[in-house]
């Protein structure tokens, strides 16, 4: 009977793990450039004394849905979206280079260009620093131009260039911080062919409808696993009653 109880208990636990991943996707449905996490279940035998006659389902992260999100035109000069394939390079909290599709840029009071999550945007030689200026524009190739304070509209100075990369997707993995890194731990090579769309943002690629349907399905699966545990308890009580009669 303990085996039946174990199967129900482990099944409920794995469903909760899948539900947590799905809830995280729902929570980030409005996060700019977010990529959906995908879960999968596979059968695992329960090993112990004797033959592995029991099996349970194990939930695990299958990967990331790299399909593009919907582009939304905002008209804001510092809103940037990647056209087709590619990534913005940013500096993660540990100082390493990471990659994201979040192009909701802004300039801090210290003159550092950051994205929507506060990560410094990387340029040719590290985080991009913007000098005091009248205007700031970013071209489709990532080139950053400013009009210095007190200069005429015809005077433009190139400050830096947003570092754009496009490594193979199979070489990328998603970290706990939501940023992407190369599995090798190295930095991706800059790709001059990547283009951006000024005045636009890429929304999350999470489908609200599909995520809600999955949440309901997982809730039903959890209830089923709890019912298995209840049934195991009832069978155990019945067995005890029979043993007392003998």
C-alpha positions, 0 to 999 in steps of 0.5 A: 500500500505504501507504493500506491501512496508513494505514486500518488504523493510523487504525482501530486508533487510533480504536478505542483512543479509544473503548475509553478512553471505555468504560473510563472509564465502567466505572471510574465504575460506582460513582460517585454520580450519574455520567452515561455518556459515549457515543461514535460513529464516522463515516466520514471520507474520506482526502484527498490527491493524487488522488481521496479513494478511501479512508475511515476511521472517526473516533471522537468523543464523541457526548454524554452519557447523561442517563437517571437512575441507580438510587436507593438508600436509605441512611438517612444524613441527609446523603445526598441524591438529586434527585427526577426532573430537576434538579442540585445546584450546586457550586463547581468547582476554578476557582471557577466554578459547576458541576452534579452529581447527586452528593448524598453530602454531608458537613461539613468540620472548617471547617464547609463543606458538600461533596459526595462529590468534595470540591466545595463545595455552593452556596447562595443566596450562595455555598458553604454554611457550617454553624455549630457545631450539635447537628443538621443537616437538609436539607428536600426543597426544599434548606432547611438547618436546624440546632439550635444548640449548647446549644439545645433540640430545638424550636429550629431555625435556617435556615442556607441553602438548597442551590442547585438548578437544572434547565436544559435538557439540550441547553444542558449539557455535561460537562467533563473534571472530570466536572461539568456546565456550561452551554455559554454559560458562564453560571450556571443559574437556581435552580429552586424546583420541584426536589425532593430525596430525603433519605436516598438516593443516585443511583447511576451510570447505566452498565450494567456488562453493556453496557459489558463487551460493548462492551469485548469488541467494541472489542477484536475491532475492534482485532484486526481493524485490526491484522490489516489492517496485517499484511496490508498488510505481507505484500502489500508483501513479496510486491510487493517479491519480484515486483519483484526477479524482474523 
